[in-house]
C-alpha cells in the first residue's frame, strides 16, 4: 500500500523528492513547511513502517484481467444483474458469472439511489475477487469498468452512497490483507 499512498500524497510533497527519499530511508528530515506537507510525511512514514514487504514471485509479473458489469433496468423483466469475466495472463477466459439479482436485493440497492447503476457496477468486482481469489493471489489485476462514476470511485476508494461504499471499503481491506 505504500506506493498507493505515495501517489495519493504526492501533491503534498510538492516535488520535494530529497525529503521524500530521506523519509523512505528512515532519516531525519527538516521541513521549512508546516501543515499539510509535514502531515503528509508523517502519514507516509507511518504507512511505510506498517506495510509488509511486497511479495515478488512469478505470479506478480502475470496480469489477470477482470471485465465487470452491472445493469439496472427498473421497468425491464430483469431489473438488476451483475456479471464478470476472468481472463488469465495468456488471454484465455478462465471463468465467468452472470447473475440476475433477486427483487429483494434490488430493493436494497434502490434504498440508497433511484438509479443504482454505480453500485451495481462495483458489486461484481467484489464478487469476482471473492470467487476467484485462488487465481489472483499476489497477482497484478486489471479491472475494466464501463461506468465513469464506478471507475472514479474505485480509484479514489470513495463514492457517495452507503451501498456503493461498503464493497469499496471491503476491497480496500482485501488489498491490505
N, C-alpha and C positions, 0 to 999 in steps of 0.2 A: 504494500500500500504506500510505501514511502515515495515512489515515483509519482503516484497519483497525487499525493499531497504536494509534491514539488510543482506539478503543473497547476494545481489549484492555487497555490500560494505564490507562484512566480510573480504575479503583478505587484505583490507587496515587496518583493526583493528589489524591484526597480533596477534590474540589471547588475546588482551587486554580487557578481559571481565570486569574487575573492572572499567575501564574508560568508557566502553560502558554502564554499569549499571548506572554510575553517570550521563551520558548524558540522559539516559532514565528517570531518576528521576528528571531531571532538575537541578542537582547540578553542581557546577563549577568543571572543571577538568583542570589539568595542564598536558600537554604532553611534554615530552622532545623531541619529534619528531616534525618536521615541515613538510610542504608539504602535500603529499597525505594522511597521517594519519589524520592530523588536518583538511584537506579539507573534508575527509570522515565523520568526526564527525560533522562538520558544516552542511553538506548536510543531514546527518541522523537526526540531531536535527531539522532542518527546516521541513523535511518530517513528523516527529512525531508531530510537532506543527500544521501542516497544515491538517493532516488527521482527518477525522471524526472517532469516535469510531466505531468499527465493531459491527454490529447488530447480536446478538446471539439469535436465536429462533429455533423452530423445523425444519424449512427449512434448517438452517445452517448445521444440522447434517445429512441431507439426500444428498446423492451423486447421481447426474444425470450424465449420460454418453452420449456423442455425438460421433458417428462414422462418420467421414467426409472423402470424397474422391473427387478427381478431376482426369480427364483423358484428354489426348491430343494425338490424332492420326491424324497427318496432312494429311495423304493420305486416311483416313477412310471415310465412309459415314457420320458418326457423328464425326466431327473434335475435338470438345471440349464439355465436360459435367462435371457437378458437382452434388453432392448429399450428403445427410446426414440422419442419423437415430438418433432419440432421445429415450433414454431408461430411464425409471423412476427408482427411488431407489429400487423398487420391482423387477426390471429386465424385465419389460414389455415394449415392443415397444409402444410408445405413438403417435409419428408422424414420418413421413419421407418425403423426397422430392428427386426428381431426375430431373435434367434439362439439356436439350441439349441447349448449348449456340448458339445464332444466329451467323452467319458468321461475321457480323459487329462487335460484341463484341469480337469474337475470334481474329479478325484482330487487335483490340486494345491490346490484350494480346501479340500478336506476334510483336508489335512495340518495346517492351522492351526486348524480348527474342525470340530466334529462336525456342526454345522448352520450352514453358512456363508452365511446369508441376508444379513447385514450386508455382507459382502464382495461378494456378488452384486448388492446394491442400489447400491453405489458404482461398480462396474466399468462399467456402461453410461454413466455420466456422463463418465468419461474417454474412452470410445469416441466418444460424441457430440461432445465438444469437438474431438477429433482429426478426425473425419469432416466435421464441419460448420463448421470454423474459418473458412472463407471467408465464411460468413454472419455470423459472430459477432464478427469483429474490431472492437474498440473499441465494441462494443455492450453494453448492460446485459442480463444474462441472469438469469432466474428459473428455478430448478430446483424441480420438485415430486417429492418422495420420499414413499413411504408407510411407511417404516421409521424409527422413532424413533432407533435406535442409529446408523443411517447418517446421518440428518439431523444429529444431535448431533455425530457425528464430522466431518462436513463443516464445520459451523460452527466447531468447535474446532480443526480441522485435525489431529486426533489420534484414533486408535482403538486398540483393544487388540491386534489381530492384525497380524502382519507383512504378510500378503497384502492386508489392507484398507488398511494404512498406505501401502503402495507407491503405489497410484493417487492417494491424497490428497496425498502428497509431490509427485508429478508434477503434480497440479492446482495446487498452490501455486507450483511453479516456472513453470508456464504463465502464471499470474496475474502473476508478477513479470517476465515477459519483455516 
